C-alpha cells in the first residue's frame, strides 16, 4: 500500500511542478519565507545584543 501511495504522490508532485505558474507561486512563497526568517534572525541578534549590553551595565 505504501509504495503505490508514494508513487501516486510523486505523480501528483510531477504534475504540480509541470505547471509554471504553480512553480512561480511556490518560488515566491519560498522567497517570502526566507525574508521572514532573515528578519527574525536580525531581530533576535539585535535583541541579544541589547540584553548583553544591559547585563554589562552599558
Protein Blocks (a to p, Z undefined) as FASTA:
>chain_A
ZZmmmmmmmmmmmmmmmpmklmmmmmmmmmmmmmmmmmmmmmmmmmmmmmmmmmnoZZ
